[in-house]
């Protein structure tokens, strides 16, 4: 027969041991360096912990992965991984359970990976989000939706745009293209109609050929969309691919533009009279409102860093998130001066400097630029 007093003492000892272990810094409980790759659900992931781990974690959110792109397993590290490992941070990064505009899946996949890290290696002293391009928007949205899990986030060249606004902007590009180049893709509907073309490669070639055939019109469209002329074929093609993917995920037309008044197309009266109009599907519009849901009001520090002359995240797109943010909020995002050129054209030094701004803000509690 067991001794009740002895059993009670053992139980208390176990509880105390657990409490001590839980309070101990994660860096002291893990043998490093570590590299672990695998799959969570349908999402590949990679975890790296450096030999001299500082006990803090960077969750790295990757950018857009085109539909059908072959995946290499085990997942290879993002090019920025070494920047954080060299500073002593553990890095966890996830591919997403679907390709294309996978923002809703990505937020779930990243949170699942963070929880796995905590279960396996213990809670990090601080956890940061860092994302590039689509991943920048995912990082911002994850910070809003899971604020208790993170100390802050850095969005680099980020698509920091709420889902509904993004769908509206993409449709603007496509209806404008259809206005200037009617029926280039398919006999009916052009680029802007969901399921306009089943072969994306053919559509992209048709877009490039059409633009090359009308240089004056191409210049006008590039000016209206605020992108360089030589970048316009790629921008229109990207907007086409993303919009079609969003419409597929949403299950219908995600935008209602029947009363939209378009501006910036030279003869706006003629444009608005003849541009294609669509009645949005209610369920599809509800879907895009959460892909991603982004308010611009994070409760934790968020640093935004853009590039100069970015044809993908143009100044127009960069201003959308800033306009959402409340000037009165103590944790309103900080937008750093643009650096580098092109889309996500950052040097390792520039990424490290932007990240240090976030770390300093978190550690000091002082928003950059305030006293």
N, C-alpha and C positions, 0 to 999 in steps of 0.2 A: 504494500500500500504506500502511495506517495505521501510525502510530507507537505501539507498545505502551505506551511510557512515558507518552506524552501521553494516551492513552486511559485509563490507570490514574489519572492525575492528575485528569482530568475526572470519572471515576467517584467518586473520593474527594471532590472538590469538591461533587458532587451530593449525596452522603451527608451531608456537613457542612452543606450548605444546608438539607437536609430536617430535620436535627436541630435547627438553629437555629429553623427555622419551627415545628417541633413544640413547642419549648420556649417560643416567644413567646406572650404572653397573647393569648387569642382576641380580646379587644376591640381589639387593635392590628392585627388582620389582616382586619377586616371594615369595610366602609363602611356607616354607619348614618345615618338610620333605615331599617329594612327591614320590609316586610310581605309575607309569602309565604303563599299559601293553595293547597291542592290536595287530593289524595286519595292515601292509601297503602293499597293493597288496596281494601277497601270503606270505609275510615275517613277521613272528611274531617279535615283538620288546618289549623292556623293557626300561623304563627311571626311574632312581632314582636320587633324589636331596636331599642331606643331610640337616639337620636342620641348620647347620652353613656352608652354601655354600660359597665357596671362589670366586664364579663368573666364574669359569673355568670348562671346560668340557672334559671328556675322552670318546672317541668313542671306544668301545671294539669290536674287530673283532674276532669272534669265529673260531674254527678249523673245520676239516672235519667231516661231518655228513653222515654216510653210507646211501646209497639208501635204502629206505624202513624202516628206523628206525622210530618207532612211536614218534610223537611229543606230548609233554605235554603243554597244554594251560591253563592258561596263562604261558608264557615262564618263566622258572626259571633262576635266576641270575647265571652268570658264577662264579666260585669259587673265582676269583680274584676281584670281584666287591667290596667287603668290604675293600680291600686294599686302593682303591682310595676314597671311601666314607669316610673312617676314616680320610683321609687327607683333606677333605673338597671339593673334586671334585664331580660334577654331573657326572653320568655315563649313557650313552645311548648305548644299544647293540641290535644287530639285528640277528635273525635267517635269513636264506636266502630263497629266493623264490623257490629254488630248492635244492635238496640234492646232495651228491656226490661232484665232483670237480666243485663247483659252483662259481668259482672266478669271472667270468664276471658278473653274477647275483649279487654277493655279493657287488662288487664295486658300482653298481647302487643302491642296497638296502641300503647300508650304507649312501650314499650321500642323498638319499631320507629321511632317518631318521634324519640326521643332519639338513636338511632344515626344517623338522617338528619341531625339537627342537627350532630352531631359531624363527619360526613363533609363537610358543606357549609360549616360556619362554624368548625370547630375545636372542640377540647375546652374546655368552660367551666372556669374556675378552680374553681368550686363549682357543684353542681347540687342543687336542692331539689325535692321533691314537695309540692304543695299540692292538697288535694281537698275537695270539698263533698258532703255526704250520701253517696250510694253512692260517689261519687268519693273521699270521705275513707277509706272502707274499701279502695278500690282503691289509694290512696296508701300506706296502711299495709302492705297485702299486697305491693305493688311494692317497698317498702323492705326487707321481709324476703327477697323472692325475688331481688332485684337489688341487694343492699347495696353492692356494689363500685362501682355507678354513681352513687350518691347520697351526699350528706353528711348529709341529714336530711329529715324530712317533717313536714308540718302537716296534721292531719285536723280539718276544721271540720264540726260537726254530723254527724259521720261514722257510717255504718253499720259500725262496727268489730266485726263479728261473724263468726266462722267459718261457712262455708257450712252445715255440718250443724246447728249450733246455730240459725242463722237459720231454716232449713227447719222445725225443730221448733217454734220460737216462732210462725211463721206458721201452722202447722197447728193449734197450740193456739187461736189466734184463730178459725180457721174451724170447728173441731169444736165450740167453745163457741157460736158463732153457730148452728150446725146444731142443737145441743142445745136452745137457747132458741127457735129459729125453724125448726123442721124443715120441709124441702122447700119453702123459700121460692123457691129457684132450681132449676128443673128438677124432674121428678117423682121422680127417684132420686138419692140421693147428696148433694144440697145443695151448699154451697160447697166442702166439703173434698175431694170426690172429684175427681181429675184429669179435666179435660174436663167439669166440671159444667155449664158453659154456654158456648156458642160466641160469644155476643154479650155482650161485657164491658159495654157501655153499658146494656143491659137488666138485667144482673146488678146493676150499681151502683145503678140506680133501684130495683130490688126490695129491695136492702139498706136503702136510705134509707127506703122506705115501710114496711118491716117494723119497723124501729127506732122510727119515729114512731108506729106503732100500738100499741106496748106500752112506754110511758114507764117504768114501774116495773122491767120486765125490762131495759130499755136502761140504766137507772141501775146495776143490779146488774152487768151485763156491763162497763160502762165502769169501774166500780170494780175489778173483777177484772183488767182489762187495763191499769189505771193510766193511763187517758186521760180527758180531759174529755168530758162527755156530748155537747156540741155537736160535738166532733171525731170521735166514734165512727163515724159513717157513712163519713167519708173514710178513717179508719184501717182499718176492715174491708174497704173496697173496695180500698185499696192492697195489703193483705195478700193478698187474693184474687187480684188481678192478678199480683203478684210470685210467689206460690206456683204459680199455673197456668203461668207462664212457666218457672219452675224445673223443674216436672214435665215440661214439654214438652222442655226442653233435656236433662233427665236421661233421658228415655225411659221414665218410670214413676213409681210412688209413691216419693218420696225419703225418706220417714220411716216408721219402724215404731213405732207407739204402742200395741202390744198389751199391754205391761206398764207403760206410763207411768202414774204416779199423779199426778193433777192436784189442785192445791190452790188455794184462794182463791175458790171459787165458791159460797160460803155453805154449801149442803148438799153437801159434797164426796163423801159416800158415795153419794148419789143420782146425782151428776154422773158419778162414775167407773163406776157400774154401768150407766149408759145412754148414755154418750158413744160416738160412733162410733170404731171401732177399725180399723186398717189394717195389713196386713203389708207392710213395705217391700220394694221391689225391690232386690236386691243391687247391680246395676250402677248404678241410679239413686242409691242411697245413696253409692256410691263417687264418683260424679260430684259430688254436692253437697259432699262433703268437700273438694273443690278449688275451690269456687266461692263465696268464695275460701278457699284454704288460709291460715289465719292462726293463728299460735301465740301471739301476744302477747309474743314475745321478740325484738324487733328488736335488731340489733347496731349500729345507728346511732341518733342522737337522733330521737325522735318526740314531738311535742307534740299533745295533744288539746284541743280547745276545743268545748264544748257550749253550747246555749242553755237559758235558763229556760223552763219550761212548753212544752217541745217535744212535740207530740202524736205525732210520728213516731219520734224517737229519745228514748224516755222514760227516766227514771232507771233503770228495769230494764234497758233495752238498754245504757245507758251503763256499767253496772257489769260487764257481761259481759267486756269486753276487760281492764278493770282486774283482774278476778279471774284472768285468764290470766297476767298479768305476774308475774314472779318479783321479790320484794322484794330479793333479793340481787344482781340484775343491775345493773351500773353504768350501763347505758344503758336502764334500765327507763323506759317512757314517762312523761311529765309531763302531768298533767291540770290545766288551768288552771281557776280558778273560772268558773262559768257566767256568760255575759253575754247581753244581748239577750233577746228573747222570740219564741216560735214556732219553726218549723223553718227553720234557716239565717237567722235574723233578726239578722244582724250589720251594724253600720255599717262603713264603710271604715276608720275609725280603729281599731275593735276588731280587724278582720282584720290591719291593719298592726301593731298591738301584739302580737298572738299570733305573727305571723311573726317579729317582732323577738326574741321570746323564743327561738325556734328558732335564729335567726342568732347570737345572743349565746352560746348553748350550744355551737354548732358552733365558733365562733371562739375561745372561751375554753377549751373542753374541760371546762367545769365545769357539771355538771347543776344546773339551777335548784333553789334550796332547799337546796343543800349548801354546805359550806365546805371 
